[in-house]
């Protein structure tokens, strides 16, 4: 089976719900001496991080993902989870004396959020090297530590391994020249529409110009589906049918898992994009990034319902 190396973060997400509105407790004219405490009525801890999320979905499809990420002294249970799912941990490294990256998110009744993020072991992602994992046919460079993202992109390029560059929220870590170096080494670039605008702003290039530098530039548009830009044209991928819209967290990672599955199996772009769209729609119906059930039967049923034929 063709292995896919997923370079990105492993993280814990602690999500809390404040049963009120922040605006009732934060006084604008006192913001310079802000001191508030919120009693939360609901709290849950979720598995997260781009690498873990993508690998979870890709494994559910029957793919062969290998995670390349760093975790801290509290990350043992996450490694055990990956192993129990049959996900390769060849590239997972423990960084002693650190915490695993984690986000603490408080959401109020108006869906406003206050988030604190601690990168922890993620800042040592450059301790991992692509060449340490054998049998890799495809890879992805997803949001991670700054040095690690640049290093892994260069190592994929030098090894001749095609990869997807997914800058995500990490775009702001890089200047235009650094982004172009990672784009030019990639086979595919993936981003959402907002990230696409930032990418254009930072590189000084239009989307069409970026697409000319790679095999494909994939831009997701939420409920409006996605567009796969290629030199000379674009393929519009409709959104798959969605039941309940519960939580968009991790939908982008699920979409990328679909892309990677299609790429690893030499599918055409339309079929690959529709599979990716199906994964994103499947995820949005569950809370958290890794609580939805992913298997070939469930994916095939939703794909059939959305596009009138089976993906397999």
Beta strands, then each sheet from edge to edge (+ up, - down):
strand 1: 3-7
strand 2: 11-17
strand 3: 42-48
strand 4: 64-71
strand 5: 88-94
strand 6: 101-107
strand 7: 113-118
strand 8: 136-141
strand 9: 162-165
strand 10: 188-192
strand 11: 216-220
strand 12: 226-230
strand 13: 233-237
sheet 1: 5+ 4+ 1+ 8+ 9+ 10+ 11+ 12- 13+
sheet 2: 3+ 2- 6- 7+
end
